[in-house]
Amino acid sequence: MHIDSVLGRVRGCIRTMHGYVPGKQPAQGQYVKLNTNENPYPPSPAVLKALREAVNADLRFYSDPLATPLREQAAQHYGCAVDEVIVGNGSDDVLTMIFRTFLDAGDILATPAPSYSLYQVLGALQDADYREIPMGPDYTLPDGLDACGAKLVFIVNPNAPTGVLHPGSALRDFLARSDSMVVLDEAYADFAGESAIDLLPELPNLIVVRTFSKSYALAGMRLGLGFARREVIAQMMKVKDSYNLDRLAIVAGCAALQDQAWLRETTSRIVDTRTKVLEALTAMGLHVPPSRSNFVFPRIPDGRAAEVYRALETRRILVRYFTAPLVADSLRVTVGTDDDMAAFVEALGSLL
């Protein structure tokens, strides 16, 4: 059989789609790495201790397919029932479950633009109809977000890539009047100090997604959480991969949730650095949205964002540049350590 015949058997939606492009992951120690919103500080010592103890002969056994200890710990921490929690191999895995559960070919999903680019990829896998609704001035929630008849609406809060936080009142109003299932992606919520998880009892069309990758400094463990009414979680459980979390990930997630003192200290350090960086960039005359995440999104004047992005990389400073029209004039910059950000600000100043 010729390779063209083989490729002809690939699903049509896969042949025509573009895959998700992650941020560059270079060899460690060679760059000031501000491109993938990782935590600049190590995970909790309690997590590392728990992992060392878990590396034993029990690794020959499968993990708990329901990750019950982690779901119990999450339910206790966030104030919900165990059967209102699902866990994933990173929050992207939880998002994949949502797409599998709700979207048939041709169904509409909508998101305010700009937004997390993975949604379009996951929609293409289901052969769904992806719609971006441009946000209002200063990145406010757009009117008519679900007017297109969307079966699913995805809202990142705080938004990625801008870092702007949508106020809880606006979200509550939208959820209360919407006929769509609404997914609030709270990947960066710990840096904002706000969450919609407490709205679940009154809003059956709400799903909240969280991750351990950012605030808990566990991007390498791949841990995510989903919260919804128990009836919704039961449907999502049907499409979950059987053993989607390994034994070590479950142990790490439990230990991380138990060490909230470490979380508060670390997020506070990042927020303090974020404040200083926002002030420095504003003093340089740049327009920067009021970030409530662990990154900032300065607009680069004179259409030079791509040029500055490349020039920073030659100086061994990695940031993220997106080519989509609504964001092509800006750079997304992770908040690193104070030293990391001083190096970035100095380099950026020399390029403007």
C-alpha positions as MATLAB code, in Angstrom:
seq = 'MHIDSVLGRVRGCIRTMHGYVPGKQPAQGQYVKLNTNENPYPPSPAVLKALREAVNADLRFYSDPLATPLREQAAQHYGCAVDEVIVGNGSDDVLTMIFRTFLDAGDILATPAPSYSLYQVLGALQDADYREIPMGPDYTLPDGLDACGAKLVFIVNPNAPTGVLHPGSALRDFLARSDSMVVLDEAYADFAGESAIDLLPELPNLIVVRTFSKSYALAGMRLGLGFARREVIAQMMKVKDSYNLDRLAIVAGCAALQDQAWLRETTSRIVDTRTKVLEALTAMGLHVPPSRSNFVFPRIPDGRAAEVYRALETRRILVRYFTAPLVADSLRVTVGTDDDMAAFVEALGSLL';
ca = [
       0.000    0.000    0.000;
       1.306    3.463   -0.887;
       1.729    6.020    1.906;
      -0.841    8.282    0.225;
      -3.403    5.499    0.608;
      -2.476    5.132    4.260;
      -2.851    8.867    4.898;
      -6.141    8.823    3.050;
      -7.520    6.694    5.861;
      -6.769    9.379    8.454;
      -9.916   11.156    9.641;
     -10.570   14.221    7.524;
     -10.691   16.599   10.496;
      -7.230   15.394   11.588;
      -5.701   15.850    8.140;
      -6.846   19.453    7.949;
      -6.190   20.606   11.532;
      -3.057   22.132   13.052;
      -1.748   20.547   16.245;
      -1.098   22.486   19.440;
       2.365   24.056   19.590;
       3.786   24.145   23.157;
       6.323   26.706   24.265;
       9.960   25.896   23.627;
      11.569   23.607   26.213;
      15.350   24.082   25.903;
      18.032   22.327   27.899;
      17.900   23.478   31.498;
      20.132   26.313   32.656;
      20.798   27.839   29.254;
      18.067   30.487   29.191;
      16.057   32.852   31.326;
      12.900   30.853   30.700;
       9.794   33.029   30.758;
       7.740   31.369   28.020;
       5.607   28.595   29.550;
       4.239   30.067   32.807;
       6.092   27.612   35.007;
       6.666   28.432   38.656;
      10.188   29.810   39.201;
      10.380   28.202   42.645;
      10.685   24.510   43.606;
       7.662   22.471   44.722;
       6.807   22.166   48.386;
       9.428   20.170   50.349;
       6.506   18.086   51.618;
       5.768   17.034   48.039;
       9.360   16.006   47.395;
       9.456   14.044   50.668;
       6.216   12.234   49.820;
       7.508   11.352   46.364;
      10.758    9.901   47.725;
       8.794    7.727   50.128;
       6.449    6.586   47.335;
       9.286    5.342   45.125;
       9.142    1.756   46.323;
       8.134   -1.737   45.252;
       4.461   -0.750   45.037;
       5.193    0.854   41.663;
       4.667   -2.606   40.166;
       0.939   -2.200   40.914;
      -1.484   -0.115   38.891;
      -2.572    3.152   40.436;
      -6.073    3.729   41.802;
      -8.084    4.267   38.589;
     -10.298    6.830   40.330;
      -7.400    8.545   42.169;
      -9.602    8.417   45.260;
      -7.074    9.839   47.784;
      -6.486   12.908   45.635;
     -10.184   13.448   44.974;
     -10.866   13.187   48.709;
      -8.111   15.681   49.482;
      -9.365   18.085   46.795;
     -12.968   17.797   48.021;
     -11.874   18.599   51.562;
      -9.759   21.561   50.452;
     -12.277   23.128   48.066;
     -15.391   22.375   50.120;
     -17.281   20.029   47.828;
     -18.197   16.342   47.640;
     -15.781   13.684   46.385;
     -18.128   12.744   43.551;
     -18.019   16.365   42.351;
     -14.293   16.050   41.579;
     -12.459   14.402   38.685;
      -8.699   14.314   38.191;
      -6.592   14.432   35.076;
      -3.109   14.039   33.689;
      -2.771   17.809   33.779;
      -5.737   20.120   33.310;
      -5.440   19.522   29.554;
      -6.565   15.941   30.219;
      -9.620   17.249   32.095;
     -10.379   19.540   29.158;
     -10.103   16.566   26.797;
     -12.659   14.677   28.903;
     -15.052   17.617   28.646;
     -14.729   17.692   24.866;
     -15.235   13.922   24.626;
     -18.269   14.078   26.889;
     -20.165   16.957   25.307;
     -19.177   17.563   21.690;
     -20.359   15.707   18.620;
     -19.217   16.556   15.104;
     -20.676   19.899   14.074;
     -21.468   21.085   17.605;
     -20.439   24.669   18.379;
     -17.966   25.673   21.061;
     -17.214   29.306   21.787;
     -14.602   31.229   23.724;
     -13.803   34.900   24.237;
     -10.833   35.896   22.112;
      -7.965   35.946   22.810;
      -7.982   32.605   24.600;
      -6.083   29.378   25.225;
      -5.178   27.996   21.806;
      -5.625   24.345   22.858;
      -9.418   24.734   22.759;
      -9.379   25.020   18.982;
      -7.226   21.886   18.705;
      -9.458   19.835   21.005;
     -12.507   21.046   19.105;
     -10.950   19.947   15.816;
     -10.393   16.463   17.242;
     -14.156   16.209   17.749;
     -14.830   17.789   14.320;
     -16.686   20.551   16.176;
     -17.339   24.124   15.059;
     -14.964   26.470   16.911;
     -15.996   30.119   17.349;
     -13.948   32.965   18.831;
     -15.915   35.989   20.058;
     -13.659   39.074   20.394;
     -13.576   40.574   23.867;
     -14.663   44.107   24.561;
     -12.384   47.051   25.371;
      -9.756   46.239   28.023;
     -10.498   42.533   27.517;
     -13.960   42.472   29.066;
     -16.334   39.553   28.471;
     -18.007   40.001   25.077;
     -21.733   40.470   24.721;
     -23.489   37.544   23.095;
     -20.783   35.050   23.974;
     -23.270   32.194   23.663;
     -25.527   33.786   21.045;
     -24.070   31.481   18.387;
     -25.847   28.509   19.962;
     -22.697   27.124   21.563;
     -23.060   23.806   23.325;
     -19.879   24.591   25.271;
     -18.393   27.955   26.263;
     -14.822   28.134   27.578;
     -13.631   31.090   29.649;
     -10.094   31.283   31.004;
     -10.113   33.261   34.246;
      -7.715   34.975   34.709;
      -7.528   35.142   30.947;
      -4.682   33.685   28.948;
      -2.759   35.277   27.371;
      -3.711   38.722   28.747;
      -3.808   37.931   32.489;
      -6.996   39.973   32.983;
      -9.464   38.725   35.617;
     -13.160   38.669   34.709;
     -15.118   39.818   37.795;
     -17.182   37.232   39.596;
     -20.380   39.248   39.174;
     -20.063   39.210   35.370;
     -19.410   35.480   35.349;
     -22.324   34.728   37.663;
     -24.698   36.787   35.508;
     -23.533   35.059   32.350;
     -23.807   31.582   33.853;
     -27.266   32.244   35.243;
     -28.695   33.271   31.871;
     -26.739   30.940   29.581;
     -28.135   27.768   28.029;
     -24.569   26.539   27.314;
     -22.358   24.362   29.437;
     -19.755   26.842   30.681;
     -16.212   25.783   31.507;
     -14.189   28.159   33.667;
     -10.516   27.347   33.194;
      -8.919   28.543   36.433;
      -5.344   27.551   35.661;
      -4.098   30.838   37.163;
      -6.732   31.434   39.835;
      -4.377   30.993   42.781;
      -2.524   34.136   41.661;
      -5.805   36.069   41.627;
      -7.252   34.800   44.893;
     -10.693   34.186   43.357;
     -12.541   31.061   42.244;
     -15.989   30.064   41.017;
     -16.008   26.617   42.619;
     -18.442   27.821   45.288;
     -20.991   28.562   42.535;
     -21.409   24.880   41.650;
     -24.384   24.190   43.976;
     -26.508   26.864   42.272;
     -25.295   26.531   38.667;
     -25.605   23.030   37.154;
     -24.173   24.194   33.801;
     -20.784   25.090   35.347;
     -17.520   23.119   35.170;
     -14.373   24.486   36.827;
     -10.911   23.271   35.826;
      -7.759   23.725   37.933;
      -4.117   22.722   37.536;
      -1.119   21.995   39.748;
       1.311   23.127   37.032;
       1.448   26.839   37.881;
       0.911   27.761   41.516;
       1.959   24.371   42.924;
       5.122   24.161   40.754;
       4.233   20.670   39.524;
       4.136   21.117   35.744;
       6.357   18.057   35.389;
       3.953   15.821   37.337;
       0.929   16.490   35.088;
      -1.909   17.014   37.553;
      -5.294   18.632   36.988;
      -8.679   18.819   38.695;
     -12.215   19.228   37.388;
     -15.219   20.276   39.484;
     -18.876   19.956   38.490;
     -22.183   18.625   39.726;
     -21.965   14.903   40.496;
     -24.231   14.027   37.577;
     -21.799   15.753   35.170;
     -18.742   14.149   36.749;
     -20.381   10.719   36.375;
     -20.653   11.248   32.626;
     -17.053   12.476   32.364;
     -15.850    9.399   34.238;
     -17.064    7.266   31.319;
     -14.551    8.835   28.924;
     -11.600    9.116   31.306;
      -8.551    7.007   30.482;
      -8.481    4.063   32.896;
      -5.290    4.880   34.827;
      -4.767    8.496   33.836;
      -2.797    9.354   36.999;
       0.128    7.259   38.140;
       0.899    6.462   41.768;
       3.483    9.223   42.116;
       1.205   11.903   40.703;
      -1.559   11.009   43.169;
       0.893   11.190   46.079;
       2.291   14.519   44.866;
      -1.147   16.057   44.464;
      -2.246   15.059   47.960;
       0.929   16.425   49.536;
       0.672   19.671   47.583;
      -2.902   20.337   48.709;
      -1.923   19.643   52.317;
       0.838   22.287   52.301;
      -1.158   25.471   51.861;
       1.407   27.499   53.798;
       3.937   26.828   51.025;
       1.356   27.790   48.394;
       0.560   31.097   50.107;
       4.217   31.994   50.524;
       5.188   31.156   46.948;
       2.218   32.787   45.233;
       2.781   35.890   47.364;
       6.380   36.114   46.137;
       5.247   35.803   42.526;
       2.503   38.398   42.965;
       4.987   40.831   44.541;
       7.356   40.367   41.602;
       4.459   40.743   39.165;
       3.566   44.098   40.727;
       7.121   45.380   40.310;
       7.294   44.199   36.703;
       3.973   45.828   35.805;
       5.245   49.087   37.291;
       8.544   48.852   35.407;
       6.883   48.123   32.066;
       4.360   50.926   32.556;
       7.220   53.317   33.383;
       8.761   52.358   30.027;
       5.624   53.690   28.342;
       4.199   50.275   27.439;
       0.531   49.362   27.601;
       0.169   46.351   29.907;
      -3.189   44.858   30.965;
      -3.639   44.552   34.760;
      -2.513   40.946   35.126;
      -3.890   38.777   37.930;
      -1.963   35.697   36.750;
       1.695   34.630   36.852;
       2.525   36.390   33.587;
       2.323   39.842   32.022;
       1.329   40.822   28.484;
       3.054   44.030   27.348;
       2.109   45.532   23.998;
       5.189   46.200   21.880;
       4.914   49.436   19.857;
       5.372   49.950   16.118;
       4.457   46.379   15.174;
       7.778   45.077   16.480;
       6.563   42.282   18.782;
       7.867   39.429   16.599;
      11.178   41.211   16.097;
      11.622   41.842   19.825;
      10.654   38.241   20.600;
      13.442   36.978   18.331;
      15.933   39.507   19.658;
      15.229   38.451   23.243;
      15.889   34.842   22.311;
      19.306   35.795   20.907;
      19.947   37.247   24.377;
      18.897   33.866   25.812;
      15.630   35.156   27.236;
      12.588   33.115   26.195;
       9.122   34.679   26.106;
       5.995   33.670   24.155;
       4.785   35.267   20.943;
       1.457   34.459   19.282;
       0.695   35.288   15.670;
      -3.103   35.523   15.966;
      -4.301   38.996   14.926;
      -5.732   40.016   18.307;
      -2.462   39.319   20.139;
       0.283   39.675   17.539;
       1.284   43.078   18.944;
       2.185   41.715   22.397;
       4.462   39.298   24.232;
       3.429   36.952   27.028;
       6.082   36.940   29.721;
       6.055   34.556   32.680;
       6.809   36.114   36.058;
      10.089   34.551   37.145;
      12.352   35.433   40.034;
      13.288   39.048   40.698;
      16.636   38.434   38.990;
      14.932   36.849   35.964;
      12.608   39.812   35.575;
      15.366   42.372   36.039;
      17.241   40.711   33.181;
      14.120   40.747   31.013;
      13.262   44.395   31.721;
      16.828   45.516   31.026;
      16.972   43.554   27.763;
      13.563   44.776   26.641;
      14.497   48.372   27.387;
      17.584   48.058   25.227;
      15.482   46.813   22.303;
      12.756   49.469   22.316;
];
